[in-house]
Amino acid sequence: MRTTLDLDEKLIEELLKATEAKTKTEAIHLAISELIRRQKLEKLKSLSGKIRIDLNWRRREKAEMEHQKRLKRH
């Protein structure tokens, strides 16, 4: 998608150096991708301690199967 932007030249120069991109377009794509990636990581970090994951799924599956068998017997 083509877009016209008014960007600070010094920021773009710094971005080109930081990303080692060959073009301004590549540098901006890298910067946007990195920002999005970091925001997603922050959202995941914010869930820390709020979600409990039972990593022993085999034990839970076995208990569920036994429960289902008992239900069928009645």
Distance bins in CASP14 RR format, pairs under 12 A and 6 or more apart:
PFRMAT RR
TARGET T0000
AUTHOR 0000-0000-0000
RMODE 2
METHOD distances of the structure
MODEL  1
1 25 0 0 0 0 0 1 0 0 0 0 0
1 29 0 0 0 0 0 1 0 0 0 0 0
2 25 0 0 0 0 0 1 0 0 0 0 0
3 25 0 0 0 0 0 1 0 0 0 0 0
3 28 0 0 0 0 1 0 0 0 0 0 0
3 32 0 0 0 0 0 1 0 0 0 0 0
5 11 0 0 0 0 0 1 0 0 0 0 0
5 12 0 0 0 0 1 0 0 0 0 0 0
5 24 0 0 0 0 1 0 0 0 0 0 0
5 25 0 0 0 0 0 1 0 0 0 0 0
5 28 0 0 0 0 1 0 0 0 0 0 0
5 32 0 0 0 0 0 1 0 0 0 0 0
6 12 0 0 0 0 0 1 0 0 0 0 0
7 13 0 0 0 0 0 1 0 0 0 0 0
7 14 0 0 0 0 0 1 0 0 0 0 0
7 15 0 0 0 0 1 0 0 0 0 0 0
7 16 0 0 0 0 0 1 0 0 0 0 0
7 24 0 0 0 0 1 0 0 0 0 0 0
7 25 0 0 0 0 0 1 0 0 0 0 0
7 27 0 0 0 0 0 1 0 0 0 0 0
7 28 0 0 0 0 1 0 0 0 0 0 0
7 31 0 0 0 0 0 1 0 0 0 0 0
8 14 0 0 0 0 1 0 0 0 0 0 0
8 15 0 0 0 0 1 0 0 0 0 0 0
9 15 0 0 0 0 0 1 0 0 0 0 0
9 16 0 0 0 0 0 1 0 0 0 0 0
9 24 0 0 0 0 0 1 0 0 0 0 0
10 16 0 0 0 0 0 1 0 0 0 0 0
10 17 0 0 0 0 0 1 0 0 0 0 0
11 17 0 0 0 0 0 1 0 0 0 0 0
11 18 0 0 0 0 0 1 0 0 0 0 0
11 24 0 0 0 0 0 1 0 0 0 0 0
11 27 0 0 0 0 0 1 0 0 0 0 0
11 28 0 0 0 0 0 1 0 0 0 0 0
11 31 0 0 0 0 1 0 0 0 0 0 0
12 18 0 0 0 0 0 1 0 0 0 0 0
12 19 0 0 0 0 0 1 0 0 0 0 0
12 21 0 0 0 0 0 1 0 0 0 0 0
12 23 0 0 0 0 0 1 0 0 0 0 0
12 24 1 0 1 0 0 0 0 0 0 0 0
12 25 0 0 0 0 0 1 0 0 0 0 0
12 26 0 0 0 0 0 1 0 0 0 0 0
12 27 1 0 0 1 0 0 0 0 0 0 0
12 28 0 0 0 0 1 0 0 0 0 0 0
12 31 0 0 0 0 1 0 0 0 0 0 0
13 19 0 0 0 0 0 1 0 0 0 0 0
13 21 0 0 0 0 0 1 0 0 0 0 0
13 24 0 0 0 0 1 0 0 0 0 0 0
13 27 0 0 0 0 1 0 0 0 0 0 0
14 21 0 0 0 0 0 1 0 0 0 0 0
14 24 0 0 0 0 0 1 0 0 0 0 0
14 27 0 0 0 0 1 0 0 0 0 0 0
14 31 0 0 0 0 0 1 0 0 0 0 0
15 21 1 0 0 1 0 0 0 0 0 0 0
15 23 0 0 0 0 0 1 0 0 0 0 0
15 24 0 0 0 0 1 0 0 0 0 0 0
15 25 0 0 0 0 0 1 0 0 0 0 0
15 26 0 0 0 0 0 1 0 0 0 0 0
15 27 1 0 1 0 0 0 0 0 0 0 0
15 28 1 0 0 1 0 0 0 0 0 0 0
15 29 0 0 0 0 0 1 0 0 0 0 0
15 30 0 0 0 0 1 0 0 0 0 0 0
15 31 1 0 1 0 0 0 0 0 0 0 0
15 32 0 0 0 0 0 1 0 0 0 0 0
15 34 0 0 0 0 0 1 0 0 0 0 0
15 35 0 0 0 0 0 1 0 0 0 0 0
16 22 0 0 0 0 1 0 0 0 0 0 0
16 23 0 0 0 0 1 0 0 0 0 0 0
16 24 1 0 0 1 0 0 0 0 0 0 0
16 25 0 0 0 0 0 1 0 0 0 0 0
16 26 0 0 0 0 1 0 0 0 0 0 0
16 27 1 0 1 0 0 0 0 0 0 0 0
16 28 0 0 0 0 1 0 0 0 0 0 0
16 30 0 0 0 0 0 1 0 0 0 0 0
16 31 0 0 0 0 0 1 0 0 0 0 0
17 27 0 0 0 0 1 0 0 0 0 0 0
18 27 0 0 0 0 1 0 0 0 0 0 0
18 28 0 0 0 0 0 1 0 0 0 0 0
18 30 0 0 0 0 1 0 0 0 0 0 0
18 31 0 0 0 0 1 0 0 0 0 0 0
18 34 0 0 0 0 0 1 0 0 0 0 0
19 25 0 0 0 0 0 1 0 0 0 0 0
19 26 1 0 0 1 0 0 0 0 0 0 0
19 27 1 0 1 0 0 0 0 0 0 0 0
19 28 0 0 0 0 1 0 0 0 0 0 0
19 29 0 0 0 0 1 0 0 0 0 0 0
19 30 1 0 1 0 0 0 0 0 0 0 0
19 31 1 0 0 1 0 0 0 0 0 0 0
19 32 0 0 0 0 0 1 0 0 0 0 0
19 33 0 0 0 0 0 1 0 0 0 0 0
19 34 0 0 0 0 1 0 0 0 0 0 0
20 26 0 0 0 0 1 0 0 0 0 0 0
20 27 0 0 0 0 1 0 0 0 0 0 0
20 30 0 0 0 0 1 0 0 0 0 0 0
21 27 1 1 0 0 0 0 0 0 0 0 0
21 28 0 0 0 0 1 0 0 0 0 0 0
21 29 0 0 0 0 1 0 0 0 0 0 0
21 30 1 0 1 0 0 0 0 0 0 0 0
21 31 0 0 0 0 1 0 0 0 0 0 0
21 32 0 0 0 0 0 1 0 0 0 0 0
21 33 0 0 0 0 0 1 0 0 0 0 0
21 34 0 0 0 0 0 1 0 0 0 0 0
22 29 0 0 0 0 0 1 0 0 0 0 0
22 30 0 0 0 0 0 1 0 0 0 0 0
23 29 0 0 0 0 1 0 0 0 0 0 0
23 30 0 0 0 0 0 1 0 0 0 0 0
24 30 0 0 0 0 0 1 0 0 0 0 0
24 31 0 0 0 0 0 1 0 0 0 0 0
25 31 0 0 0 0 0 1 0 0 0 0 0
25 32 0 0 0 0 0 1 0 0 0 0 0
26 32 0 0 0 0 0 1 0 0 0 0 0
26 33 0 0 0 0 0 1 0 0 0 0 0
27 33 0 0 0 0 0 1 0 0 0 0 0
27 34 0 0 0 0 0 1 0 0 0 0 0
28 34 0 0 0 0 0 1 0 0 0 0 0
28 35 0 0 0 0 0 1 0 0 0 0 0
29 35 0 0 0 0 0 1 0 0 0 0 0
29 36 0 0 0 0 0 1 0 0 0 0 0
30 36 0 0 0 0 0 1 0 0 0 0 0
30 37 0 0 0 0 0 1 0 0 0 0 0
31 37 0 0 0 0 0 1 0 0 0 0 0
31 38 0 0 0 0 0 1 0 0 0 0 0
32 38 0 0 0 0 0 1 0 0 0 0 0
32 39 0 0 0 0 0 1 0 0 0 0 0
33 39 0 0 0 0 0 1 0 0 0 0 0
33 40 0 0 0 0 0 1 0 0 0 0 0
34 40 0 0 0 0 0 1 0 0 0 0 0
34 41 0 0 0 0 0 1 0 0 0 0 0
35 41 0 0 0 0 0 1 0 0 0 0 0
35 42 0 0 0 0 0 1 0 0 0 0 0
36 42 0 0 0 0 0 1 0 0 0 0 0
36 43 0 0 0 0 0 1 0 0 0 0 0
37 43 0 0 0 0 0 1 0 0 0 0 0
37 44 0 0 0 0 0 1 0 0 0 0 0
38 44 0 0 0 0 0 1 0 0 0 0 0
38 45 0 0 0 0 0 1 0 0 0 0 0
39 45 0 0 0 0 0 1 0 0 0 0 0
39 46 0 0 0 0 0 1 0 0 0 0 0
40 46 0 0 0 0 0 1 0 0 0 0 0
40 47 0 0 0 0 0 1 0 0 0 0 0
41 47 0 0 0 0 0 1 0 0 0 0 0
41 48 0 0 0 0 0 1 0 0 0 0 0
42 48 0 0 0 0 0 1 0 0 0 0 0
43 50 0 0 0 0 0 1 0 0 0 0 0
44 50 0 0 0 0 0 1 0 0 0 0 0
44 51 0 0 0 0 1 0 0 0 0 0 0
45 51 0 0 0 0 0 1 0 0 0 0 0
47 53 0 0 0 0 0 1 0 0 0 0 0
53 60 0 0 0 0 0 1 0 0 0 0 0
54 60 1 0 1 0 0 0 0 0 0 0 0
54 61 0 0 0 0 0 1 0 0 0 0 0
54 63 0 0 0 0 0 1 0 0 0 0 0
54 64 0 0 0 0 0 1 0 0 0 0 0
56 62 0 0 0 0 1 0 0 0 0 0 0
56 63 0 0 0 0 0 1 0 0 0 0 0
57 63 0 0 0 0 0 1 0 0 0 0 0
57 64 0 0 0 0 1 0 0 0 0 0 0
58 64 0 0 0 0 0 1 0 0 0 0 0
58 65 0 0 0 0 0 1 0 0 0 0 0
59 65 0 0 0 0 0 1 0 0 0 0 0
59 66 0 0 0 0 0 1 0 0 0 0 0
60 66 0 0 0 0 0 1 0 0 0 0 0
60 67 0 0 0 0 0 1 0 0 0 0 0
61 67 0 0 0 0 0 1 0 0 0 0 0
61 68 0 0 0 0 0 1 0 0 0 0 0
62 68 0 0 0 0 0 1 0 0 0 0 0
62 69 0 0 0 0 0 1 0 0 0 0 0
63 69 0 0 0 0 0 1 0 0 0 0 0
63 70 0 0 0 0 0 1 0 0 0 0 0
64 70 0 0 0 0 0 1 0 0 0 0 0
64 71 0 0 0 0 0 1 0 0 0 0 0
65 71 0 0 0 0 0 1 0 0 0 0 0
65 72 0 0 0 0 0 1 0 0 0 0 0
66 72 0 0 0 0 0 1 0 0 0 0 0
66 73 0 0 0 0 0 1 0 0 0 0 0
67 73 0 0 0 0 0 1 0 0 0 0 0
67 74 0 0 0 0 0 1 0 0 0 0 0
68 74 0 0 0 0 0 1 0 0 0 0 0
END
